[in-house]
């Protein structure tokens, strides 16, 4: 066997296996993409075959030792993988992978935001021009009182010192409806991506119309400041979650239209890690929004001035935008999670 030719032909695969194993050491087997996992198994088999050839046809102890160490390292990871650390995995998703996907898919993210804003404008101006159209977008049981009547009741309770979540029963019921509604929209918008994105776009537009209609009612009744102070603190997190969930739905839709990137099944398999990261990130933010909505958002004047609540909402929005688009993600060689997920 020509050892020099053997080294020239086989050394690239040894180097590639070393690189993949370095990734496994850094983030674990569970963080590998499907392609990387397949590649690891294939390289393990090929390098094991190379080791057999070296052992039987050469007497080079240094090369045998090197390949034995490489094959043993791969076997140790495949046969006895490291235990999964859920908190570590969640942290890596939230710190690196979720914002990286949002940046990589900024085109689809902008499209979903535009669709929601278009729906919001439609619902707002339709209700402003014809208030009766609010019944099309909002459940009838939540239109029994006017916004001004609801606000006066809540502020009266606050003035008398009875402002607790349990005392504002009607307000809490409506807030709970909005929160659960947005969770359903987030999940449904993702699932409806399999309708070539048509269902995702429609449900996103209608959800925006509901928000716009509600805002128009509060504006017409002269209590828009209350509306911003009520919806703002949790809405600046909750509504982007709806947009992110629908963005994932459009990622599914894009795979159905593309024929140059392999079969639909192959594309979905490649998309799976990115979709999981988006859903984990969105679920985490929804929990945060729920905590804010169940507490801070329910407290009104005079306990907390509306100006302060609006300022908190603005600060949360700025923090969310900074996290998603401006926070440094680290060097690619140190944070391999920053893999390409678009296109």
GUTIDREN-317331 format. One record per residue (C-alpha): residue number from 1; residue in one letter; x, y, z. Coordinates in nm, 2 decimals. Layout:
residues N
resi, resn, c1, c2, c3
NUM, A, X, Y, Z
...
end
This chain:
residues 343
resi, resn, c1, c2, c3
1, X, 0.00, 0.00, 0.00
2, X, 0.13, 0.34, -0.10
3, X, 0.12, 0.52, 0.24
4, X, 0.16, 0.87, 0.10
5, X, -0.13, 0.83, -0.14
6, X, -0.34, 0.67, 0.13
7, X, -0.28, 0.97, 0.36
8, X, -0.36, 1.22, 0.08
9, X, -0.69, 1.04, 0.01
10, X, -0.81, 0.96, 0.36
11, X, -0.67, 1.25, 0.57
12, X, -0.96, 1.49, 0.48
13, X, -1.22, 1.26, 0.63
14, X, -1.02, 1.22, 0.95
15, X, -1.00, 1.59, 0.98
16, X, -1.37, 1.63, 0.92
17, X, -1.45, 1.36, 1.18
18, X, -1.23, 1.55, 1.43
19, X, -1.42, 1.87, 1.36
20, X, -1.76, 1.70, 1.41
21, X, -1.65, 1.55, 1.73
22, X, -1.53, 1.89, 1.85
23, X, -1.88, 2.02, 1.79
24, X, -2.02, 1.73, 1.99
25, X, -1.78, 1.81, 2.28
26, X, -1.90, 2.17, 2.27
27, X, -2.28, 2.12, 2.25
28, X, -2.36, 1.75, 2.27
29, X, -2.51, 1.50, 2.03
30, X, -2.86, 1.64, 2.07
31, X, -2.77, 1.97, 1.91
32, X, -2.64, 1.82, 1.58
33, X, -2.85, 1.88, 1.28
34, X, -2.99, 1.57, 1.10
35, X, -2.72, 1.62, 0.83
36, X, -2.44, 1.64, 1.09
37, X, -2.57, 1.33, 1.27
38, X, -2.58, 1.13, 0.95
39, X, -2.23, 1.26, 0.86
40, X, -2.10, 1.15, 1.20
41, X, -2.22, 0.79, 1.16
42, X, -2.09, 0.77, 0.81
43, X, -1.74, 0.91, 0.90
44, X, -1.72, 0.67, 1.20
45, X, -1.77, 0.37, 0.97
46, X, -1.53, 0.50, 0.71
47, X, -1.25, 0.59, 0.96
48, X, -1.30, 0.25, 1.13
49, X, -1.24, 0.09, 0.79
50, X, -0.93, 0.30, 0.74
51, X, -0.81, 0.18, 1.08
52, X, -0.85, -0.18, 0.98
53, X, -0.65, -0.12, 0.66
54, X, -0.37, 0.05, 0.85
55, X, -0.35, -0.23, 1.11
56, X, -0.33, -0.50, 0.85
57, X, -0.12, -0.34, 0.58
58, X, 0.12, -0.10, 0.75
59, X, 0.35, -0.11, 1.05
60, X, 0.32, 0.25, 1.13
61, X, 0.25, 0.27, 1.51
62, X, 0.20, 0.65, 1.51
63, X, -0.07, 0.63, 1.24
64, X, -0.24, 0.33, 1.41
65, X, -0.24, 0.51, 1.75
66, X, -0.39, 0.83, 1.59
67, X, -0.67, 0.64, 1.42
68, X, -0.74, 0.42, 1.72
69, X, -0.78, 0.74, 1.93
70, X, -1.01, 0.90, 1.67
71, X, -1.23, 0.59, 1.63
72, X, -1.24, 0.54, 2.01
73, X, -1.34, 0.90, 2.06
74, X, -1.63, 0.86, 1.81
75, X, -1.74, 0.53, 1.96
76, X, -1.75, 0.68, 2.31
77, X, -1.98, 0.95, 2.20
78, X, -2.21, 0.72, 2.00
79, X, -2.22, 0.43, 2.24
80, X, -2.23, 0.62, 2.56
81, X, -2.36, 0.97, 2.48
82, X, -2.35, 1.24, 2.73
83, X, -2.67, 1.29, 2.94
84, X, -2.90, 1.56, 2.81
85, X, -2.90, 1.88, 3.02
86, X, -3.24, 2.04, 2.96
87, X, -3.15, 2.38, 3.12
88, X, -2.83, 2.40, 2.93
89, X, -3.01, 2.31, 2.60
90, X, -3.28, 2.57, 2.67
91, X, -3.01, 2.84, 2.75
92, X, -2.83, 2.77, 2.42
93, X, -3.16, 2.80, 2.23
94, X, -3.25, 3.13, 2.39
95, X, -2.90, 3.28, 2.40
96, X, -2.79, 3.19, 2.05
97, X, -3.01, 2.98, 1.82
98, X, -3.35, 3.15, 1.86
99, X, -3.23, 3.50, 1.78
100, X, -3.00, 3.36, 1.51
101, X, -3.30, 3.21, 1.33
102, X, -3.50, 3.53, 1.36
103, X, -3.21, 3.72, 1.19
104, X, -3.17, 3.45, 0.93
105, X, -3.54, 3.45, 0.85
106, X, -3.59, 3.83, 0.87
107, X, -3.76, 3.83, 0.53
108, X, -4.04, 3.60, 0.65
109, X, -4.05, 3.77, 0.99
110, X, -4.11, 4.10, 0.82
111, X, -4.38, 3.95, 0.60
112, X, -4.57, 3.81, 0.90
113, X, -4.54, 4.15, 1.07
114, X, -4.68, 4.33, 0.77
115, X, -4.97, 4.09, 0.74
116, X, -5.06, 4.15, 1.11
117, X, -5.02, 4.53, 1.08
118, X, -5.25, 4.52, 0.77
119, X, -5.51, 4.33, 0.96
120, X, -5.48, 4.57, 1.25
121, X, -5.53, 4.87, 1.02
122, X, -5.83, 4.70, 0.86
123, X, -6.00, 4.62, 1.19
124, X, -5.92, 4.97, 1.33
125, X, -6.06, 5.17, 1.05
126, X, -6.35, 4.94, 0.98
127, X, -6.46, 4.97, 1.35
128, X, -6.39, 5.34, 1.36
129, X, -6.62, 5.40, 1.05
130, X, -6.88, 5.14, 1.16
131, X, -6.87, 5.05, 1.53
132, X, -7.11, 4.76, 1.48
133, X, -6.84, 4.57, 1.29
134, X, -6.67, 4.51, 1.63
135, X, -6.91, 4.22, 1.67
136, X, -6.74, 4.05, 1.37
137, X, -6.40, 4.05, 1.54
138, X, -6.48, 4.03, 1.91
139, X, -6.70, 3.78, 2.11
140, X, -7.04, 3.92, 2.19
141, X, -7.01, 3.85, 2.57
142, X, -6.71, 4.09, 2.58
143, X, -6.91, 4.38, 2.43
144, X, -7.18, 4.40, 2.70
145, X, -7.02, 4.71, 2.86
146, X, -6.86, 5.00, 2.67
147, X, -6.48, 5.05, 2.72
148, X, -6.54, 5.37, 2.92
149, X, -6.78, 5.19, 3.16
150, X, -6.53, 4.91, 3.21
151, X, -6.24, 5.16, 3.27
152, X, -6.45, 5.37, 3.52
153, X, -6.54, 5.05, 3.71
154, X, -6.18, 4.94, 3.74
155, X, -6.05, 5.28, 3.83
156, X, -6.32, 5.31, 4.10
157, X, -6.22, 4.98, 4.25
158, X, -5.86, 5.10, 4.25
159, X, -5.95, 5.43, 4.42
160, X, -6.14, 5.24, 4.70
161, X, -5.84, 5.01, 4.76
162, X, -6.01, 4.70, 4.62
163, X, -5.79, 4.67, 4.31
164, X, -5.70, 4.30, 4.31
165, X, -5.71, 4.06, 4.02
166, X, -6.00, 3.88, 4.18
167, X, -6.20, 4.19, 4.21
168, X, -6.18, 4.28, 3.84
169, X, -6.35, 3.97, 3.73
170, X, -6.48, 4.09, 3.40
171, X, -6.16, 4.25, 3.31
172, X, -5.96, 3.94, 3.40
173, X, -6.19, 3.72, 3.20
174, X, -6.14, 3.93, 2.89
175, X, -5.76, 3.94, 2.95
176, X, -5.75, 3.57, 2.99
177, X, -5.95, 3.53, 2.67
178, X, -5.70, 3.75, 2.48
179, X, -5.40, 3.55, 2.62
180, X, -5.54, 3.21, 2.54
181, X, -5.66, 3.34, 2.21
182, X, -5.31, 3.45, 2.12
183, X, -5.16, 3.11, 2.22
184, X, -5.41, 2.93, 2.00
185, X, -5.33, 3.17, 1.71
186, X, -4.96, 3.11, 1.76
187, X, -5.00, 2.73, 1.75
188, X, -5.26, 2.73, 1.48
189, X, -5.06, 2.98, 1.26
190, X, -4.77, 2.74, 1.27
191, X, -4.98, 2.43, 1.20
192, X, -5.16, 2.60, 0.91
193, X, -4.83, 2.64, 0.73
194, X, -4.92, 2.30, 0.58
195, X, -5.20, 2.47, 0.38
196, X, -4.93, 2.64, 0.17
197, X, -4.94, 2.93, 0.41
198, X, -5.29, 3.04, 0.31
199, X, -5.44, 2.95, 0.65
200, X, -5.14, 3.11, 0.83
201, X, -5.19, 3.44, 0.65
202, X, -5.56, 3.45, 0.70
203, X, -5.55, 3.37, 1.07
204, X, -5.27, 3.63, 1.12
205, X, -5.47, 3.90, 0.94
206, X, -5.78, 3.83, 1.14
207, X, -5.59, 3.84, 1.47
208, X, -5.46, 4.18, 1.37
209, X, -5.81, 4.29, 1.28
210, X, -5.93, 4.19, 1.63
211, X, -5.66, 4.40, 1.79
212, X, -5.73, 4.69, 1.56
213, X, -6.11, 4.67, 1.63
214, X, -6.05, 4.67, 2.00
215, X, -5.82, 4.97, 1.98
216, X, -6.08, 5.16, 1.78
217, X, -6.35, 5.10, 2.04
218, X, -6.13, 5.23, 2.32
219, X, -6.02, 5.53, 2.11
220, X, -6.38, 5.62, 2.02
221, X, -6.48, 5.61, 2.39
222, X, -6.19, 5.84, 2.49
223, X, -5.99, 5.58, 2.69
224, X, -5.71, 5.51, 2.46
225, X, -5.45, 5.58, 2.72
226, X, -5.59, 5.31, 2.94
227, X, -5.59, 5.07, 2.64
228, X, -5.22, 5.13, 2.58
229, X, -5.14, 5.09, 2.95
230, X, -5.34, 4.77, 2.97
231, X, -5.24, 4.59, 2.65
232, X, -4.89, 4.74, 2.61
233, X, -4.68, 4.57, 2.89
234, X, -4.77, 4.21, 2.78
235, X, -4.87, 4.29, 2.43
236, X, -4.53, 4.40, 2.32
237, X, -4.41, 4.04, 2.39
238, X, -4.73, 3.84, 2.32
239, X, -4.79, 3.98, 1.97
240, X, -4.43, 3.92, 1.85
241, X, -4.48, 3.56, 1.97
242, X, -4.78, 3.53, 1.74
243, X, -4.57, 3.67, 1.46
244, X, -4.29, 3.42, 1.53
245, X, -4.53, 3.13, 1.54
246, X, -4.67, 3.23, 1.21
247, X, -4.32, 3.29, 1.07
248, X, -4.25, 2.92, 1.14
249, X, -4.57, 2.83, 0.96
250, X, -4.45, 3.02, 0.65
251, X, -4.12, 2.83, 0.68
252, X, -4.33, 2.51, 0.63
253, X, -4.52, 2.68, 0.34
254, X, -4.20, 2.77, 0.17
255, X, -4.08, 2.41, 0.18
256, X, -4.40, 2.31, 0.00
257, X, -4.34, 2.55, -0.28
258, X, -3.97, 2.48, -0.34
259, X, -3.88, 2.19, -0.57
260, X, -3.51, 2.27, -0.61
261, X, -3.42, 2.19, -0.25
262, X, -3.52, 1.82, -0.25
263, X, -3.84, 1.64, -0.15
264, X, -4.08, 1.79, 0.10
265, X, -3.98, 1.52, 0.35
266, X, -3.61, 1.60, 0.32
267, X, -3.67, 1.97, 0.36
268, X, -3.89, 1.93, 0.67
269, X, -3.62, 1.71, 0.82
270, X, -3.36, 1.98, 0.76
271, X, -3.60, 2.24, 0.90
272, X, -3.69, 2.05, 1.21
273, X, -3.41, 2.18, 1.44
274, X, -3.49, 2.54, 1.34
275, X, -3.86, 2.50, 1.39
276, X, -3.80, 2.34, 1.73
277, X, -3.58, 2.63, 1.83
278, X, -3.85, 2.88, 1.72
279, X, -4.12, 2.70, 1.92
280, X, -3.90, 2.68, 2.23
281, X, -3.82, 3.05, 2.21
282, X, -4.18, 3.15, 2.14
283, X, -4.31, 2.94, 2.43
284, X, -4.06, 3.10, 2.67
285, X, -4.16, 3.45, 2.57
286, X, -4.53, 3.36, 2.60
287, X, -4.47, 3.24, 2.96
288, X, -4.30, 3.58, 3.03
289, X, -4.60, 3.76, 2.87
290, X, -4.84, 3.56, 3.08
291, X, -4.66, 3.65, 3.40
292, X, -4.68, 4.02, 3.31
293, X, -5.04, 4.00, 3.20
294, X, -5.15, 3.82, 3.51
295, X, -5.00, 4.07, 3.74
296, X, -4.86, 4.41, 3.63
297, X, -5.11, 4.46, 3.34
298, X, -5.40, 4.42, 3.58
299, X, -5.30, 4.71, 3.81
300, X, -5.44, 5.04, 3.71
301, X, -5.45, 5.40, 3.83
302, X, -5.40, 5.53, 4.09
303, X, -5.19, 5.24, 4.21
304, X, -4.97, 5.25, 3.90
305, X, -4.99, 5.56, 3.67
306, X, -5.07, 5.48, 3.31
307, X, -4.77, 5.68, 3.20
308, X, -4.54, 5.44, 3.39
309, X, -4.71, 5.13, 3.24
310, X, -4.67, 5.27, 2.89
311, X, -4.30, 5.35, 2.96
312, X, -4.25, 4.99, 3.09
313, X, -4.41, 4.86, 2.77
314, X, -4.18, 5.08, 2.55
315, X, -3.88, 4.95, 2.75
316, X, -3.98, 4.59, 2.71
317, X, -4.03, 4.64, 2.33
318, X, -3.68, 4.80, 2.30
319, X, -3.53, 4.51, 2.50
320, X, -3.70, 4.25, 2.29
321, X, -3.58, 4.41, 1.96
322, X, -3.23, 4.44, 2.10
323, X, -3.24, 4.07, 2.20
324, X, -3.37, 3.96, 1.87
325, X, -3.16, 4.17, 1.63
326, X, -2.87, 4.34, 1.80
327, X, -2.74, 4.12, 2.08
328, X, -2.40, 3.98, 2.00
329, X, -2.42, 3.60, 1.94
330, X, -2.06, 3.52, 1.99
331, X, -1.80, 3.41, 1.74
332, X, -1.92, 3.13, 1.50
333, X, -1.62, 2.91, 1.59
334, X, -1.72, 2.92, 1.96
335, X, -2.09, 2.90, 1.91
336, X, -2.17, 2.64, 1.64
337, X, -2.54, 2.68, 1.71
338, X, -2.53, 2.98, 1.48
339, X, -2.59, 2.75, 1.18
340, X, -2.75, 2.87, 0.87
341, X, -3.13, 2.80, 0.87
342, X, -3.25, 3.00, 0.58
343, X, -3.30, 2.91, 0.22
end
